[in-house]
């Protein structure tokens, strides 16, 4: 069954119409040509009747010449008579093929043939045979021949007129045929231009725009045929390319943003800042509903959540995850950490367990666990939750993995920094062993004071571990000075004071250790300007150094040295807050001193714990 909306069917019908015109035209041409050939031959034969009639008259007259032998005229006369009879027969047969239109001409021809047979031939035979031929007979034959020839001329004229009428009729038929088919051809040309040429040109132009990167180009579907189907597929292809382009653009932009975030993260000064920044960045750029980051505690194999964003339902409060073979270690998070590969879970998955019930209860549809891998193990995992079951497409999973790797690198870099800092701090204490865990205690003291003063968590964490480098400049000091039982000489005291500038030189200008450098250089400066090495006063002294000033002073009082005994907590606090002649309250930032008085009891706890 034809599909009339199909352009193939439509053009097939158009082709049939054009073929019908061509065949009709050819048919008329062939038919007319054949008719013209027949008419021409009949006209020629009819015209030859006149010639042959006069020739027969001439032969007949020649036979009266005494010198002409009778038999010489008899044979040519009979041949001419036979030719004229054949001409009559051929003409009659030709006229009989179109008897309806040529009935009058047939009657005229038959009348001529009868006169020929009844009048001309008998007289011709009589004259040729010279039987009782008189001059009147010859005259009569000539008259009969003239009349016959005249009638033949009339007949030939009518044949010619009929032939000219046929030519005019044929031309008229051609004109009518052209006039009939010309609108059809115009319609066919218009149809082809509208339904085929224009859409194809439009497709070509749209394809060029598509190649130039204009993926928003679309074409209207005007016709429900193959061109319409092709246009629809072009639109779908363009839409798919546009979606792919947008996806890739978003992917590239997100990847660029993640790389920028990773660059910021790697230069941060504290672990807590890295943890929170990682969750904030993942929540902002990857668009999950919740993100949390957990680290494995090696001693207990427990996963400790250190940062979280988007936990509207206190979901993480219910989590108890380990990385061992206990039931709490067999969930997606524990398995991802143990197997060191991502785990994607959706409520559409054919799985069961407490954790799948928990995410359904809190309205989540899927979650993705990415382990934080390093070259020597797994630090923990970053886990992203979405309320959409199919949220984590392949591209988003890849971005999450990339960012998790960057986060792992940042955390590991910070761990390495901590390790190097503590290693350097321990090296600085090698000649001052009687200070014990001094570097750890002053870090905790400083963090406690910073927290009590309301400083942000990043500052608190930074001062906790960067304060440990406060005496790294003592690496330049001879152990004899550090372990001397008596007072230092002026020269030795000058060398001792240089440990601040030497410490700043050792630490250098790295942006991640700015606080450590400030503390090493300025922790012996005093609020009233009586300190060293530069005699700074007030807020000229960096805040970290002002905090460290009290922390270091407290621990120096509490700790026994070769040149002095240990002092108890109460006495140490009294010396700091009231003064003893050598140490005065004016040495300290009043705000830091006020914070110390509020948390002094906790200083004692720290000292006892790390003594």
C-alpha positions in Angstrom: 0.0 0.0 0.0 1.4 3.4 -1.0 2.3 5.9 1.7 1.2 9.1 -0.1 3.1 11.2 2.4 6.2 9.5 1.4 8.4 11.7 -0.8 9.5 8.6 -2.7 5.8 7.8 -3.5 5.2 11.5 -4.4 8.2 11.7 -6.7 7.3 8.3 -8.2 3.9 9.6 -9.1 5.4 12.8 -10.5 7.8 10.7 -12.6 4.8 8.6 -13.8 3.0 11.8 -14.8 6.1 13.1 -16.7 6.5 9.7 -18.3 2.9 9.7 -19.4 3.4 13.1 -21.0 6.6 11.9 -22.8 4.9 8.7 -24.0 1.8 10.6 -25.1 3.9 13.1 -27.0 6.0 10.3 -28.6 2.9 8.4 -29.5 1.3 11.3 -31.2 4.5 12.1 -32.9 5.0 8.6 -34.2 1.3 8.3 -35.2 1.4 11.6 -37.0 4.7 10.8 -38.7 3.3 7.6 -40.0 0.1 9.3 -41.2 2.2 11.9 -42.9 4.3 9.3 -44.6 1.2 7.5 -45.8 -0.5 10.7 -46.9 2.7 11.8 -48.6 2.9 8.6 -50.5 -0.7 8.7 -51.5 -0.3 12.3 -52.7 2.7 11.3 -54.7 0.9 8.4 -56.2 -2.2 10.5 -56.9 0.0 13.1 -58.5 1.6 10.4 -60.6 -1.8 9.5 -62.0 -1.7 12.8 -64.0 1.8 12.0 -65.2 1.0 8.5 -66.2 -2.3 9.5 -67.9 -0.4 11.9 -70.1 2.3 9.4 -70.7 -0.3 6.9 -71.7 -1.7 9.5 -74.1 1.7 10.1 -75.5 2.3 6.4 -76.0 -1.1 6.1 -77.7 -0.4 9.0 -80.0 3.0 7.6 -80.8 1.4 4.4 -82.1 -0.1 6.4 -85.0 3.3 7.1 -86.4 3.8 4.9 -89.5 7.4 4.5 -88.6 6.6 3.3 -85.1 6.0 -0.4 -84.7 2.7 -1.2 -83.0 4.2 -3.8 -80.7 6.6 -1.2 -79.3 3.7 0.9 -78.0 1.6 -2.0 -76.7 3.8 -3.2 -73.9 4.6 0.3 -72.4 0.9 1.2 -72.6 0.0 -1.9 -70.7 2.7 -1.3 -68.1 1.4 2.2 -67.5 -2.1 0.9 -67.2 -1.0 -1.6 -64.5 0.9 1.1 -62.6 -2.1 3.4 -62.6 -4.3 0.5 -61.4 -1.7 -0.3 -58.6 -1.7 3.4 -57.7 -5.5 3.4 -57.4 -5.4 0.3 -55.3 -2.7 1.6 -52.9 -4.4 5.0 -52.5 -7.7 3.2 -51.8 -6.1 1.0 -49.2 -4.6 4.1 -47.6 -7.9 5.9 -47.5 -9.7 2.9 -46.2 -7.5 2.9 -43.0 -9.1 6.2 -42.1 -12.5 5.6 -43.8 -14.5 7.6 -41.3 -12.8 10.8 -42.1 -12.0 10.1 -45.8 -15.3 8.7 -47.1 -15.7 11.6 -49.6 -12.2 11.1 -50.9 -12.8 7.4 -51.2 -15.9 8.1 -53.3 -13.9 10.5 -55.5 -11.2 7.9 -55.9 -13.6 5.2 -56.7 -15.3 7.5 -59.2 -11.9 8.2 -60.8 -11.2 4.5 -60.8 -14.5 3.7 -62.5 -14.0 6.3 -65.1 -10.5 5.1 -65.6 -11.6 1.5 -66.2 -14.7 2.4 -68.2 -13.5 5.3 -70.3 -9.8 5.8 -70.4 -8.6 2.2 -70.6 -11.0 1.0 -73.4 -10.1 4.0 -75.6 -6.4 3.5 -74.8 -6.5 -0.1 -75.8 -8.4 0.6 -78.9 -6.0 3.3 -80.0 -2.9 1.2 -79.2 -4.3 -1.8 -81.0 -5.3 0.5 -84.0 -8.5 -1.1 -84.5 -10.8 1.1 -86.6 -9.4 4.1 -85.0 -10.5 7.4 -86.4 -9.4 10.8 -85.7 -12.5 11.6 -83.6 -11.6 8.6 -81.3 -8.2 10.1 -80.7 -9.7 13.5 -80.0 -12.2 11.9 -77.7 -9.4 10.0 -75.8 -7.5 13.2 -75.5 -10.5 15.0 -74.1 -11.3 12.1 -71.7 -7.7 12.1 -70.5 -7.7 15.9 -70.0 -10.9 15.7 -67.9 -9.5 12.7 -66.0 -6.3 14.5 -65.3 -8.1 17.6 -64.2 -10.2 15.5 -61.8 -7.0 13.9 -60.6 -5.6 17.4 -59.9 -8.8 18.2 -57.9 -8.4 14.9 -56.0 -4.7 15.6 -55.3 -5.5 19.1 -54.1 -8.1 17.7 -51.7 -5.6 15.1 -50.4 -3.0 17.9 -49.9 -5.6 20.0 -48.1 -6.5 17.1 -45.8 -2.8 16.6 -45.2 -2.3 20.2 -44.3 -5.3 20.0 -42.0 -3.7 17.0 -40.3 -0.5 18.9 -39.8 -2.4 21.8 -38.3 -4.4 19.4 -36.1 -1.2 17.8 -34.9 0.3 21.1 -34.0 -2.9 22.1 -32.2 -2.8 18.8 -30.3 0.8 19.6 -29.4 -0.2 23.0 -28.2 -3.1 21.6 -26.2 -0.8 18.8 -24.8 1.8 21.4 -23.7 -0.8 23.7 -22.2 -2.3 20.8 -20.3 1.0 19.4 -19.0 2.8 22.8 -18.5 0.9 23.6 -15.2 1.6 20.1 -14.1 5.3 20.5 -14.8 5.2 23.9 -12.9 3.4 22.2 -10.0 6.0 19.4 -10.1 8.8 21.9 -10.1 7.2 23.8 -7.2 6.6 20.6 -5.3 10.2 19.5 -5.7 11.5 22.9 -4.7 9.2 23.1 -1.7 9.3 19.5 -0.5 12.8 18.5 -1.4 15.2 21.2 -2.6 14.4 23.8 0.1 14.5 21.3 3.0 17.8 19.9 1.8 19.3 23.4 1.4 18.0 24.1 4.9 19.6 20.9 6.2 22.8 21.8 4.5 22.9 25.3 6.0 21.9 23.9 9.5 24.7 21.3 9.2 27.2 24.0 8.5 26.1 25.9 11.5 26.3 22.7 13.5 29.9 22.2 12.3 30.7 25.7 13.4 29.6 24.9 16.9 26.1 26.3 17.0 24.5 23.3 18.7 21.2 25.2 19.4 20.2 25.1 15.7 16.8 23.4 15.0 14.7 23.0 11.9 10.9 23.0 11.8 9.4 19.7 10.7 7.0 20.9 7.9 6.4 17.6 6.0 5.7 14.2 7.3 7.8 12.4 4.8 11.4 11.2 4.4 12.7 14.7 4.5 10.6 15.4 7.6 12.1 12.2 9.2 15.6 13.3 8.2 14.9 16.8 9.7 13.6 15.1 12.9 16.7 13.0 13.2 18.9 16.1 12.5 17.1 17.9 15.3 17.6 15.0 17.7 21.2 14.7 16.7 21.7 18.5 17.3 19.9 18.2 20.6 22.1 15.2 21.6 25.2 17.1 20.6 24.1 20.2 22.4 23.4 18.1 25.5 26.8 16.5 25.2 28.4 19.8 24.6 26.7 21.3 27.7 27.6 18.2 29.7 31.2 18.4 28.6 31.3 22.1 29.2 29.9 21.7 32.7 32.3 18.8 33.2 35.2 20.9 32.2 34.1 23.9 34.2 33.5 21.7 37.3 36.8 20.0 36.8 38.5 23.4 36.5 36.8 24.6 39.6 37.8 21.4 41.4 41.4 21.8 40.3 41.3 25.4 41.5 39.8 24.2 44.8 42.5 21.5 45.1 45.2 24.1 44.6 43.7 26.2 47.4 43.3 23.1 49.6 46.9 21.9 49.2 48.1 25.3 50.5 45.8 25.4 53.6 47.4 25.5 57.0 45.4 23.0 58.9 43.8 19.6 58.7 40.4 20.9 59.8 40.4 23.6 57.2 41.1 21.0 54.6 38.4 18.7 55.8 35.7 21.4 55.9 36.8 22.9 52.6 36.7 19.5 50.9 33.1 18.9 52.0 32.0 22.5 51.2 33.6 22.3 47.7 32.1 18.9 47.0 28.7 20.1 48.1 28.9 23.3 46.1 30.4 22.0 42.8 29.1 18.4 42.7 25.6 19.3 44.0 24.8 16.4 46.3 22.4 16.9 49.2 24.9 15.8 51.9 28.6 15.2 52.1 30.7 13.9 55.0 34.4 13.1 55.3 35.6 10.4 57.6 39.1 9.3 58.6 40.2 5.9 59.9 41.6 5.8 63.4 44.4 3.2 63.0 44.3 2.2 66.7 40.6 1.2 66.7 39.8 0.8 62.9 36.9 3.1 63.6 35.9 5.7 61.0 35.7 9.2 62.6 33.6 11.7 60.8 35.7 14.9 60.8 33.5 17.2 58.6 30.0 17.2 57.2 27.8 19.5 55.1 24.1 19.3 54.5 23.2 16.9 57.3 19.7 18.3 57.9 18.5 15.2 59.8 21.5 14.4 62.0 22.1 11.4 59.8 25.7 11.1 60.7 24.9 10.9 64.4 23.6 7.4 63.8 26.6 6.1 61.9 29.0 3.6 63.5 31.4 2.5 60.8 34.6 0.4 61.2 37.1 -1.0 58.7 37.4 -4.5 60.2 35.4 -7.7 59.8 32.7 -6.7 62.3 29.2 -6.1 61.1 29.8 -2.4 61.2 32.6 -2.9 58.7 30.6 -4.8 56.1 28.5 -1.8 54.9 29.3 0.1 51.7 31.6 2.5 53.4 33.6 -0.1 55.3 33.8 -2.3 52.1 34.9 0.7 50.0 37.7 1.5 52.4 38.8 -2.2 52.8 38.6 -2.9 49.0 40.0 0.6 48.1 37.4 1.1 45.4 34.3 3.3 45.1 30.9 2.0 46.0 27.7 3.4 44.5 24.4 2.4 46.2 20.9 3.2 45.0 17.5 2.4 46.5 16.7 0.7 43.2 19.5 -1.8 43.8 18.6 -5.3 44.9 20.3 -5.0 48.3 19.2 -5.0 51.9 20.7 -4.0 55.2 20.4 -1.5 58.0 22.2 1.2 56.0 19.8 1.0 53.0 16.8 1.3 55.4 18.5 4.3 57.1 19.0 6.2 53.8 15.4 5.5 52.8 14.2 6.7 56.2 16.0 10.0 55.7 14.8 10.5 52.2 18.0 9.7 50.3 17.9 7.8 47.0 21.5 7.1 46.4 25.0 7.6 47.8 28.6 7.3 46.6 31.6 6.3 48.7 35.0 7.3 47.5 38.0 6.0 49.5 40.7 8.5 50.2 43.7 6.6 48.9 47.4 7.3 49.2 50.4 5.4 47.9 50.6 3.5 51.2 47.0 3.0 52.3 43.6 4.5 52.8 43.1 7.5 54.9 39.3 7.2 55.1 36.4 8.1 52.8 34.4 11.0 51.4 30.7 10.1 51.1 28.1 11.9 49.0 24.3 11.5 49.3 21.5 12.5 47.0 17.7 12.3 47.2 17.7 11.2 43.5 18.2 7.5 42.9 20.1 8.1 39.6 22.0 11.2 40.6 25.5 9.7 40.3 26.0 9.4 36.6 29.3 8.2 35.2 30.6 11.8 34.7 29.8 12.9 38.2 31.4 9.7 39.7 34.6 10.5 37.7 34.6 14.0 39.1 34.1 12.8 42.6 37.0 10.4 42.2 39.2 13.1 40.9 38.3 15.4 43.8 38.7 12.6 46.3 42.2 12.0 45.0 43.1 15.7 45.3 41.7 15.7 48.8 43.8 12.6 49.7 46.8 14.4 48.4 46.1 17.5 50.4 45.5 15.6 53.6 48.6 13.5 53.0 50.6 16.7 52.4 49.3 18.1 55.6 50.2 14.9 57.4 53.7 15.0 56.0 54.0 18.7 57.0 53.0 17.8 60.6 55.5 14.9 60.6 58.3 17.1 59.3 57.4 19.9 61.7 57.4 17.6 64.7 60.5 15.9 63.5 62.3 19.3 63.3 60.8 20.3 66.7 62.1 17.1 68.3 65.5 17.7 66.7 65.6 21.2 68.3 65.0 19.6 71.7 67.7 16.9 71.4 70.1 19.0 73.5 67.4 20.1 75.9 66.0 16.7 76.9 64.9 17.7 80.3 62.1 19.7 78.7 60.4 16.4 77.9 57.2 16.9 76.0 57.6 20.6 76.1 56.8 21.0 72.3 53.6 19.1 72.7 52.5 20.9 75.8 53.0 24.4 74.4 51.1 23.4 71.3 48.1 22.3 73.4 48.4 25.4 75.7 48.4 27.7 72.7 45.4 26.0 71.1 43.5 26.2 74.3 44.1 29.9 74.6 43.2 30.5 71.0 40.0 28.6 71.4 39.1 30.5 74.6 39.7 33.8 72.8 37.1 32.7 70.1 39.5 32.4 67.3 38.5 30.2 64.3 39.2 26.4 64.3 41.8 26.8 61.5 43.9 29.2 63.7 43.5 26.9 66.7 44.7 23.9 64.7 47.6 25.8 63.1 48.9 27.2 66.3 48.7 23.7 67.9 51.3 22.2 65.6 53.2 25.3 64.4 53.9 26.4 67.9 56.1 23.3 68.3 58.8 25.0 66.1 59.1 28.0 68.5 62.6 26.9 69.7 63.9 25.3 66.4 66.6 28.0 66.4 68.3 26.3 69.4 69.7 23.9 66.8 72.4 26.6 66.4 73.2 26.6 70.2 75.9 24.6 71.8 74.5 22.0 74.2 76.8 23.4 76.9 74.8 26.6 76.9 71.5 24.8 77.1 72.7 22.6 79.9 74.7 25.1 81.9 73.9 25.0 85.6 74.8 28.6 86.3 73.9 32.0 84.9 74.8 32.7 81.3 77.6 35.1 80.5 76.7 38.1 78.4 78.2 36.4 75.3 76.2 33.3 76.0 73.0 35.3 76.6 73.5 37.0 73.3 73.9 33.6 71.6 70.8 32.4 73.4 68.8 35.4 72.1 69.8 34.6 68.6 67.8 31.4 68.6 64.7 33.5 67.7 66.2 34.9 64.5 67.9 31.5 63.7 64.6 29.8 64.1 62.9 32.2 61.6 65.8 31.6 59.2 65.4 27.8 59.5 61.7 27.9 58.9 62.0 30.2 56.0 59.3 32.0 54.0 56.9 29.1 53.0 53.3 30.4 53.2 52.1 27.3 55.1 54.6 28.0 57.9 54.1 31.8 58.3 52.6 31.3 61.8 55.5 29.1 62.8 58.0 31.7 61.6 56.2 34.5 63.5 56.2 32.4 66.7 59.8 31.4 66.4 60.9 35.0 65.8 58.7 36.8 68.3 57.7 34.5 71.1 60.2 36.3 73.4 58.8 39.8 72.6 56.9 41.4 75.5 53.7 43.4 75.4 55.5 46.3 77.1 58.4 46.2 74.6 60.9 44.7 77.0 61.5 41.5 75.0 63.8 40.4 72.2 65.0 40.3 69.5 63.4 43.5 68.1 61.8 45.0 71.2 58.3 45.0 69.6 55.4 46.0 71.8 51.7 45.7 71.8 50.0 44.7 68.6 53.3 45.0 66.7 53.8 41.5 68.0 51.9 38.8 65.9 48.9 37.4 67.8 50.3 33.9 67.6 53.5 35.0 69.3 51.6 36.8 72.0 49.7 33.6 72.8 52.8 31.5 72.6 54.5 33.9 75.1 52.2 32.9 77.9 52.2 29.2 76.9 56.0 29.0 76.8 56.3 31.0 80.1 53.9 28.7 81.9 55.6 25.5 80.8 59.1 26.9 81.5 57.9 27.7 85.1 56.3 24.2 85.5 59.2 22.3 84.1 62.4 21.6 85.9 65.6 22.8 84.3 69.3 22.2 85.2 69.4 25.7 86.5 66.0 25.7 88.4 63.5 23.3 90.0 59.9 22.7 88.8 57.2 25.1 90.1 53.7 24.0 90.9 50.6 25.1 89.0 49.3 27.6 91.5 52.7 29.3 91.9 53.2 29.4 88.2 49.8 31.1 87.7 50.5 33.6 90.4 53.8 34.5 88.8 52.2 35.1 85.4 49.1 37.0 86.7 50.8 38.9 89.5 54.5 38.9 88.7 57.7 38.0 90.6 60.1 40.7 89.6 61.4 38.9 86.6 58.1 38.0 85.1 55.4 40.7 85.1 51.8 40.8 83.9 52.8 43.7 81.7 54.8 41.3 79.6 51.6 39.7 78.3 48.8 40.8 76.0 45.9 41.6 78.4 43.4 39.8 76.3 45.5 36.7 76.2 46.2 37.0 79.9 42.5 37.2 80.7 41.9 34.1 78.6 44.7 32.3 80.6 43.1 33.2 83.9 39.8 31.6 82.7 41.3 28.3 81.6 44.4 28.1 83.9 43.0 24.9 85.5 43.1 23.2 82.1 46.7 24.1 81.7 47.4 22.0 84.7 45.5 19.1 83.2 47.5 19.3 80.0 50.8 19.4 81.9 49.9 16.4 84.0 48.8 14.5 80.9 52.0 15.2 78.9 54.5 15.5 81.8 
